[in-house]
Amino acid sequence: MDKSWVWLPRNSIEYEKGATTFVYSSARSLGDPKEMFCPCKDCRNLCHQPVERVLEHLVIKGMDQKYKRNECWSKHGDIRTDKSDAEPRREFEAFDLIRTAFYDGEDHSDSQNQNGDDSQEAETKEESDFRKKLKEAETPLYFGCPKYTKVSAIMGLYRIKVKSGMSENYFDQLLSLVHDMLPGENVLPKSTNEIKKFLKVFGFGYETIHACKNDCILYRKEYELKDSCPRCSASRWERDKHTGEEKKGIPAKVLRYFPIKDRFRRMFRSKKMAEDLRWHFNNASEDGTMRHPVDSLAWAQVNNKWPEFAAEPRNLRLGLSTDGMNPFSIQNTKYSTWPVLLVNYNMAPTMCMKAENIMLTLLIPGPTAPSNNIDVYLAPLIDDLKDLWSEGIQVYDSFLKENFTLKAMLLWSISDYPALGTLAGCKVKGKQACNVCGKDTPFKWLKFSRKHVYLSNRKRLSPGHHYRRRRGWFDNTIEEGTPSRIQTGEEIFEILKDFRNDFGRPLERKSKRKRTDLEEDDMVSQDEYDEDTDQEDDVVVGEGEFCSAEQWYKIGRIPLGRHAAAVIVKSVSDETASLWRPTPSVFLLGGALGTKIAWPFDKIILDNDADSPIENKTAGSSATDGSHTKILIIDWNLADSVVAEGRLCLTDKDEMVNNMPLGHSAGIVNVEKVFNKNAYLWRPSPGKFLMKDVLHENIAWPLQSIQFVNSSPRNESAAADKRPSPPLSLSNSTGSTGSKSVKKKCILLDCKNSREKVAEGRVCPSNPSDTVHHMPLGANASKVWVEVSKVGDAAVWRPNSEIQTIADAVGSMVAWPNDKIMFV
C-alpha cells in the first residue's frame, strides 16, 4: 500500500489522487462495506463513516498524525508483516547475549576452524571455565529435546518470574515441580540460587559494595580493606541486636551496582537493538515539531559542541532518574530505598521509555533517604560514565558486523522537585527554595500557618503588563521589580569550586553552636533548624499535673505519640519558654497556663511525694553513685505486681547494659531484694532469664514499671495501694493501663505446617484492629511476647526489617496464628 501521498500538501492533486486510491482500495480489501473507520484528525478511527465521507474528511481535515506515522494501517486492510523469519529465535538471541560477556565480537568459531592447531594453545583458566559454561549453556534441556537448551529454558522461566512478580519461594516450588515433570536426565536447575549463579558467570549479576552505615564512604578503592569508617569510626560489620556482638563478614549496609559497560555490550550484540540504537540519526523532525529529545535545543547544542561524538550514530545519549520508594508496599512503614535508573534516548520514542529499555544501575539501601550523601553512592556509576565519555569501550556491532569504540554522554537528569534537592545538592525548601533565584528568592513567612510562601512572581511579566498594577488580585502591592538573570554553569562552578562537602551524617557535637555564631546567610527558621536535644543544663520552666503518657492519648485531635506525656500547666516560672507543640493561638508557655499540653517525657520530673529525694531527675539525665534513688520494681508483664526492690542508677539512653544501649523510656536498676524469683526479666541475656538470676546486678527496666519510694522497703500490697498508674504503656499493648488480665503462657509451633516447638512466650490480650510492627493483626491471630527461643533459625510468621527469625524476636512482641499456639 502506497503511503507517500499522506505527507504531501492537502491542496495538491497528488494528495487527492492518493487519498482516493487509498479509500477505494481499502474498501475493496475489506469487502466493500457501506461504512468504514475514518482516519481523519477528528474521527481518529473511533467511528464509522460512509466511504465518500471518509474521502471528504481526509482531503479537508487530513489524517490523524499518530495513524499517519504507523507502519501498518491495519484498520484499512493493511496486513502486518511477519518478522519472525528475519529475527533470530529468542533462545538463540539469549545465547548471543551471553557470548558477548566473553567475546569482543570476532567470530571465534571461524578462526578455530581455520586454525585448528592454534586452538590447541594453552588457555587461561578463566577462558577455559567460560568455554565450559558456554558448552553447558548449549546443552539440550533433556536428551532429544528439539526446542529448548538449558539457557533458553532458564531465560524463559526467569522472565515469567520477573514479569509476574513471583517470590523466590514460589519460584523454587515451580522449578522443583517442572524438574520432576521432565525426563530424569534433564539439566534444569532446582532453585533460584542455582539460576543466579549460572547467569552471574555471563555478566547478568550485580556487584555488592559495602557502605558505611552513616553514609560516609564506600568500602572500595583505598578503603576496600578497612574494617571501620575513617570518618565516624563506625564498624563495617553488622552487630547482634541482643548481645551487641560484631558479626564479622556480614556488612552493616550494602550498595548493589549493576555494571553498565557489560549491559551496553549486550545491547549491541542483539541485531535488532543495534539497529534501533541508530534511530535518532535519521529520524529527526523536519517540520519543527518536537517529537523526541533529538529535536530539542540541548541535543543540537551537544552536536555543535562535540562534532566527533555526534558523528558516530551509535554513541549513546543517556538520562539519569532517581527517587525514593518503599520496597515493602506499606504506607506506614518509614523505609526509603533509592533506585537509580538510566534511560537511553537513542531509540524511537515508543521504545526508549519501555520498561525493558530502562536500566537499573544502582540500588541505594535504606532505611533513610541518602539526601546530600547520594554522591557517595553514585561514585561507581560516575566512574564508569567518565570512562565511557573520555576513553570509551570496544563493542561489537552485530548489525554492521564490526567492532567500534562506544562512547556515552549523560545528557539529562529526571526527578521531581524534592528529589532534585537530593540529586543536585541545592535547596528546595525554606527561604531559598527556588533553585533558579537562589539567595534572591522572594519569600514571606506566614506566622500562624508556620510555613514559607513565595511571592513577587509578577516580576517575570513584561514591564507594561496590566497584572503588575493589580493590587487586590495579589498581595496589595504594585510590582515594579525585574527578574534576576539565570546563572550559567560557569558562574555556578566559580561559586562552588572551593565548597567543602563533608559526606556522612553529622557527628555528635560536645556543645551546641550558638545562634550568634551563625552568619546572616546561614540563619534558618525554627522549623528548619535541627535542634540538638543534648543540652548541658536543664532549666525548670513550670510545674503541672501529669495526666497520661499513652501514645494514643489525644490533645485536641493529635495523638501524643511515643516518648511524650500530657500535662496540665499549674504554674509557670518562665513565661517566654516556647511550647514543644505550639498551636495556632498559643506559642509560649505563659499562654498555656491552666490548659493541657504535650511535653517530651525526658523533660518531665515526676515528683510523686512532697518529700521525694529525687531532684532534677529526668529521663535524659544520670544520677551519681551517691544519689541513687530507691525504687520498687514492678512486673512489666503484669501491671499490679511488685517483683523486686532496688535503686535507680542511670537513665541515659546511650548507656550500655549487657552490651546493648539503654534506649528511651528505660533506666538502669540495681536489684537489691527479690520478691518474685520467677518473674521474667524485661531484657533477658545469655544465662539470665528470671529475676532470681540478677540479684545485686544492674539490669534494664522500663520507666513505666518503676515506683519511687522515700524510705525503707514496703510490702507488696502497701506499695500497690499507694503507687499511681504507670506513666507509659508497652508500645504493643492493647489493654488499658490498669488492666488486670493475665497473659497466658504458651508454646509457639512452627508456622510452616509442622508441629515443631520453636519458642515459648505469653499471649497478650488483643483484637484484630491492633497493630504489630505497623501491620494490622487481623483475624485468627494473636500478639505473643517471645521469652525463650527453642529453634533460633526458625522463621517468624510475619518477618520485617528487624525481626526475621525466632532468635531476633526474643524479648519483643510478634504476631502468631492462633492454630499454631499451644497453651501450657
Backbone hydrogen bonds, N-H to C=O, Kabsch-Sander energy under -0.5 kcal/mol:
donor,donor_aa,acceptor,acceptor_aa,energy
6,V,3,K,-0.9
7,W,4,S,-1.4
8,L,5,W,-1.6
12,S,9,P,-1.6
16,E,12,S,-1.5
17,K,13,I,-2.5
18,G,14,E,-2.5
19,A,15,Y,-2.5
20,T,16,E,-2.3
21,T,17,K,-2.6
22,F,18,G,-2.3
23,V,19,A,-2.5
24,Y,20,T,-2.2
25,S,21,T,-2.2
26,S,22,F,-2.1
27,A,23,V,-1.9
28,R,24,Y,-2.0
29,S,25,S,-2.2
30,L,26,S,-1.5
31,G,28,R,-1.2
32,D,27,A,-3.5
36,M,49,Q,-2.4
38,C,47,C,-1.7
41,K,62,G,-1.5
44,R,40,C,-2.3
45,N,38,C,-2.9
46,L,43,C,-1.7
49,Q,36,M,-2.6
51,V,34,K,-1.0
54,V,50,P,-2.1
55,L,51,V,-1.9
56,E,52,E,-1.9
57,H,53,R,-2.6
58,L,54,V,-2.2
59,V,55,L,-1.9
60,I,56,E,-2.3
61,K,57,H,-2.8
62,G,57,H,-1.2
64,D,39,P,-2.8
68,K,64,D,-2.4
69,R,65,Q,-1.7
70,N,66,K,-0.5
70,N,67,Y,-0.6
73,W,71,E,-0.5
74,S,72,C,-1.5
76,H,73,W,-1.7
77,G,74,S,-1.0
78,D,73,W,-1.8
83,K,81,T,-0.6
87,E,83,K,-2.0
93,E,89,R,-2.5
94,A,90,R,-2.3
95,F,91,E,-1.7
96,D,92,F,-2.3
97,L,93,E,-2.0
98,I,94,A,-1.8
99,R,95,F,-2.2
100,T,96,D,-1.4
101,A,97,L,-0.7
101,A,98,I,-1.1
102,F,99,R,-1.7
103,Y,99,R,-2.9
108,H,106,E,-1.6
111,S,107,D,-1.6
112,Q,108,H,-2.1
113,N,109,S,-1.7
114,Q,110,D,-2.4
115,N,111,S,-2.1
116,G,114,Q,-0.5
119,S,115,N,-1.4
120,Q,117,D,-1.2
121,E,118,D,-1.8
128,S,124,T,-2.5
129,D,125,K,-2.7
130,F,126,E,-2.2
131,R,127,E,-2.5
132,K,128,S,-1.9
133,K,129,D,-2.0
134,L,130,F,-2.4
135,K,131,R,-2.4
136,E,132,K,-2.3
137,A,133,K,-2.3
138,E,134,L,-1.4
139,T,136,E,-0.9
141,L,148,Y,-2.3
145,C,142,Y,-2.4
150,K,139,T,-2.2
151,V,137,A,-1.5
153,A,149,T,-2.1
154,I,150,K,-2.1
155,M,151,V,-2.7
156,G,152,S,-2.1
157,L,153,A,-2.4
158,Y,154,I,-2.6
159,R,155,M,-1.7
160,I,156,G,-1.5
161,K,157,L,-1.9
162,V,158,Y,-2.2
163,K,159,R,-2.6
164,S,160,I,-2.1
165,G,161,K,-0.9
166,M,161,K,-1.7
171,F,167,S,-2.4
172,D,168,E,-2.4
173,Q,169,N,-1.6
174,L,170,Y,-2.3
175,L,171,F,-2.7
176,S,172,D,-2.4
177,L,173,Q,-2.2
178,V,174,L,-2.8
179,H,175,L,-2.6
180,D,176,S,-1.8
181,M,177,L,-1.6
182,L,178,V,-1.7
186,N,183,P,-1.7
187,V,141,L,-2.0
195,I,191,S,-1.4
196,K,192,T,-2.4
197,K,193,N,-2.3
198,F,194,E,-2.0
199,L,195,I,-2.5
200,K,196,K,-2.2
201,V,197,K,-0.9
202,F,199,L,-1.1
203,G,200,K,-1.5
204,F,199,L,-1.7
207,E,257,Y,-3.5
209,I,207,E,-0.6
209,I,255,L,-3.1
211,A,253,K,-2.4
212,C,217,I,-2.4
215,D,212,C,-2.0
219,Y,210,H,-2.9
220,R,218,L,-2.2
223,Y,220,R,-2.1
224,E,221,K,-1.3
226,K,223,Y,-1.2
229,C,234,A,-2.5
233,S,229,C,-1.6
236,R,227,D,-2.7
238,E,247,K,-0.6
238,E,250,I,-3.3
240,D,245,E,-3.1
244,G,240,D,-1.5
247,K,238,E,-3.6
248,K,246,E,-1.1
250,I,247,K,-1.9
252,A,236,R,-2.2
255,L,209,I,-3.3
256,R,363,L,-1.4
257,Y,207,E,-3.0
257,Y,255,L,-0.6
258,F,361,T,-3.0
263,R,259,P,-0.7
264,F,260,I,-2.3
265,R,261,K,-2.0
266,R,262,D,-2.0
267,M,263,R,-1.8
268,F,264,F,-1.7
269,R,265,R,-0.9
270,S,266,R,-1.0
270,S,267,M,-0.7
271,K,269,R,-0.5
274,A,270,S,-2.6
275,E,271,K,-1.6
276,D,272,K,-2.2
277,L,273,M,-2.1
278,R,275,E,-1.4
279,W,276,D,-1.7
280,H,346,N,-1.5
281,F,278,R,-1.2
282,N,278,R,-0.6
282,N,279,W,-1.0
283,N,279,W,-0.6
291,R,289,T,-0.8
295,D,292,H,-2.5
296,S,293,P,-1.8
300,A,296,S,-1.4
301,Q,297,L,-2.4
302,V,298,A,-2.1
303,N,299,W,-2.0
304,N,300,A,-2.0
305,K,301,Q,-2.2
306,W,302,V,-2.5
310,A,306,W,-1.9
311,A,307,P,-1.6
312,E,308,E,-0.6
312,E,309,F,-0.7
315,N,312,E,-1.6
316,L,407,K,-2.1
318,L,316,L,-0.5
318,L,409,M,-3.0
319,G,343,V,-2.0
320,L,412,W,-2.4
321,S,341,L,-2.4
322,T,414,I,-1.1
323,D,339,P,-0.8
325,M,337,T,-2.0
329,S,326,N,-1.2
331,Q,329,S,-0.5
333,T,330,I,-1.3
334,K,332,N,-0.6
335,Y,333,T,-1.6
336,S,367,P,-1.5
337,T,325,M,-3.1
337,T,335,Y,-0.5
338,W,364,I,-2.1
340,V,362,L,-2.4
341,L,321,S,-3.1
341,L,339,P,-0.5
342,L,359,M,-2.6
343,V,319,G,-3.1
344,N,357,N,-0.6
345,Y,317,R,-2.6
345,Y,343,V,-0.6
351,M,348,A,-1.9
352,C,348,A,-2.6
353,M,349,P,-0.5
354,K,351,M,-1.7
357,N,354,K,-1.3
358,I,355,A,-1.1
359,M,342,L,-2.5
359,M,357,N,-0.6
361,T,340,V,-2.7
361,T,359,M,-0.6
362,L,340,V,-1.4
363,L,256,R,-1.9
364,I,338,W,-2.6
373,N,370,P,-2.2
374,I,371,S,-1.5
375,D,372,N,-0.9
376,V,373,N,-1.2
377,Y,373,N,-0.8
378,L,374,I,-1.8
379,A,375,D,-0.6
379,A,376,V,-0.6
382,I,378,L,-2.7
383,D,379,A,-2.4
384,D,380,P,-1.7
385,L,381,L,-2.3
386,K,382,I,-2.4
387,D,383,D,-1.9
388,L,384,D,-2.4
389,W,385,L,-1.6
390,S,386,K,-2.6
391,E,387,D,-2.0
392,G,387,D,-3.0
393,I,406,L,-1.8
395,V,404,F,-2.7
397,D,395,V,-0.5
397,D,402,E,-3.4
398,S,268,F,-2.1
398,S,396,Y,-0.8
401,K,397,D,-1.3
402,E,397,D,-1.5
404,F,395,V,-2.4
406,L,393,I,-3.1
406,L,404,F,-0.7
408,A,388,L,-0.9
409,M,316,L,-2.1
411,L,318,L,-2.9
411,L,409,M,-0.9
412,W,318,L,-1.3
414,I,320,L,-3.3
420,L,416,D,-1.6
421,G,417,Y,-1.2
422,T,418,P,-1.1
423,L,419,A,-2.9
424,A,420,L,-3.0
425,G,421,G,-0.9
426,C,420,L,-0.5
432,Q,429,K,-0.5
433,A,430,G,-0.8
435,N,433,A,-0.6
438,G,434,C,-2.2
440,D,437,C,-1.8
441,T,438,G,-1.4
443,F,441,T,-0.7
444,K,453,V,-2.1
446,L,444,K,-0.6
446,L,451,K,-2.9
447,K,445,W,-0.8
450,R,446,L,-1.7
451,K,446,L,-1.0
453,V,444,K,-2.5
455,L,442,P,-0.6
455,L,453,V,-0.5
459,K,456,S,-1.0
460,R,457,N,-1.4
461,L,458,R,-2.0
465,H,462,S,-1.9
468,R,465,H,-1.3
469,R,466,H,-1.0
470,R,467,Y,-1.0
471,R,469,R,-1.3
474,F,471,R,-1.5
476,N,471,R,-2.2
479,E,468,R,-2.2
479,E,477,T,-0.5
480,E,478,I,-0.6
492,I,488,T,-2.1
493,F,489,G,-2.2
494,E,490,E,-2.1
495,I,491,E,-1.7
496,L,492,I,-1.9
497,K,493,F,-1.4
499,F,496,L,-1.5
501,N,499,F,-0.6
502,D,500,R,-0.7
503,F,501,N,-0.8
505,R,214,N,-1.9
517,D,514,K,-1.1
518,L,515,R,-1.3
522,D,519,E,-0.9
523,M,519,E,-0.6
523,M,520,E,-0.9
529,Y,525,S,-1.9
531,E,529,Y,-1.2
533,T,531,E,-0.7
535,Q,533,T,-1.7
541,V,539,V,-0.5
543,E,571,S,-2.4
545,E,568,I,-2.4
547,C,566,A,-2.8
548,S,566,A,-1.0
553,Y,550,E,-1.8
555,I,558,I,-2.2
556,G,554,K,-0.6
557,R,555,I,-0.7
558,I,555,I,-1.4
560,L,553,Y,-2.2
561,G,551,Q,-2.7
564,A,561,G,-0.6
565,A,599,W,-2.2
566,A,548,S,-3.5
567,V,597,I,-2.7
568,I,545,E,-2.5
569,V,567,V,-0.6
569,V,595,T,-2.3
570,K,543,E,-2.3
571,S,543,E,-2.1
573,S,541,V,-2.1
574,D,541,V,-1.7
577,A,574,D,-1.3
579,L,587,F,-2.5
583,T,586,V,-2.5
589,L,577,A,-3.2
590,G,575,E,-1.8
591,G,588,L,-0.8
592,A,589,L,-1.4
593,L,590,G,-0.8
594,G,569,V,-2.4
595,T,592,A,-2.2
597,I,567,V,-3.0
599,W,565,A,-2.1
601,F,563,H,-1.6
603,K,600,P,-1.8
604,I,601,F,-1.3
606,L,604,I,-0.7
607,D,605,I,-0.8
608,N,606,L,-0.8
612,S,609,D,-1.4
618,T,616,N,-0.8
620,G,602,D,-0.8
621,S,618,T,-1.1
623,A,649,C,-1.2
627,S,624,T,-1.5
628,H,625,D,-0.7
629,T,648,L,-1.3
631,I,646,G,-2.7
632,L,707,Q,-3.3
633,I,644,A,-2.7
634,I,632,L,-0.7
634,I,705,S,-2.7
635,D,641,S,-3.3
641,S,638,L,-0.9
643,V,633,I,-2.4
643,V,641,S,-0.5
644,A,633,I,-1.5
645,E,673,K,-3.1
646,G,631,I,-2.0
647,R,670,N,-1.9
648,L,629,T,-3.1
649,C,647,R,-0.6
649,C,668,I,-3.1
650,L,668,I,-0.9
651,T,621,S,-0.9
655,E,652,D,-1.7
657,V,660,M,-3.4
660,M,657,V,-0.8
662,L,655,E,-2.6
663,G,653,K,-2.8
666,A,663,G,-0.6
667,G,701,W,-2.5
668,I,650,L,-3.5
669,V,667,G,-0.6
669,V,699,I,-3.1
670,N,647,R,-2.7
671,V,669,V,-0.6
671,V,697,E,-2.1
672,E,645,E,-2.5
672,E,670,N,-0.5
673,K,645,E,-2.4
675,F,643,V,-2.7
676,N,643,V,-2.2
677,K,675,F,-0.6
679,A,676,N,-1.4
681,L,689,F,-2.5
685,S,688,K,-2.0
688,K,685,S,-2.6
691,M,679,A,-2.2
692,K,677,K,-1.8
693,D,690,L,-1.3
694,V,691,M,-1.5
695,L,692,K,-0.6
696,H,671,V,-2.5
697,E,694,V,-1.9
699,I,669,V,-2.6
701,W,667,G,-2.2
703,L,665,S,-1.6
705,S,702,P,-1.5
706,I,703,L,-1.4
707,Q,632,L,-2.6
709,V,630,K,-1.9
719,A,715,N,-2.1
720,A,716,E,-1.8
721,D,717,S,-1.6
722,K,718,A,-1.9
723,R,719,A,-2.1
733,S,730,L,-1.3
734,T,765,P,-0.5
739,S,736,S,-1.6
744,K,742,V,-0.6
744,K,763,V,-0.7
746,C,761,G,-2.9
747,I,822,M,-2.9
748,L,759,A,-2.7
749,L,820,K,-2.8
750,D,756,E,-2.4
754,S,750,D,-1.0
758,V,748,L,-2.5
758,V,756,E,-0.6
759,A,748,L,-1.2
760,E,788,V,-2.6
761,G,746,C,-2.2
762,R,785,W,-1.9
763,V,744,K,-2.8
764,C,783,K,-2.8
770,D,767,N,-2.2
772,V,775,M,-2.8
775,M,772,V,-0.8
777,L,770,D,-3.5
778,G,768,P,-2.4
781,A,778,G,-0.5
782,S,816,W,-2.4
783,K,764,C,-0.6
784,V,814,V,-2.9
785,W,762,R,-2.9
786,V,784,V,-0.7
786,V,812,S,-2.1
787,E,760,E,-2.7
788,V,760,E,-2.0
790,K,758,V,-2.6
790,K,788,V,-0.5
791,V,758,V,-2.1
792,G,790,K,-0.5
794,A,791,V,-1.5
796,V,804,Q,-1.7
800,N,803,I,-2.3
804,Q,802,E,-0.6
806,I,794,A,-2.2
807,A,792,G,-2.2
809,A,805,T,-0.9
809,A,806,I,-0.5
810,V,806,I,-0.6
810,V,807,A,-0.6
811,G,786,V,-2.8
812,S,809,A,-1.8
814,V,784,V,-2.4
816,W,782,S,-2.2
818,N,780,N,-1.7
820,K,817,P,-1.6
821,I,818,N,-1.5
822,M,747,I,-2.6
823,F,821,I,-0.5
824,V,745,K,-1.8
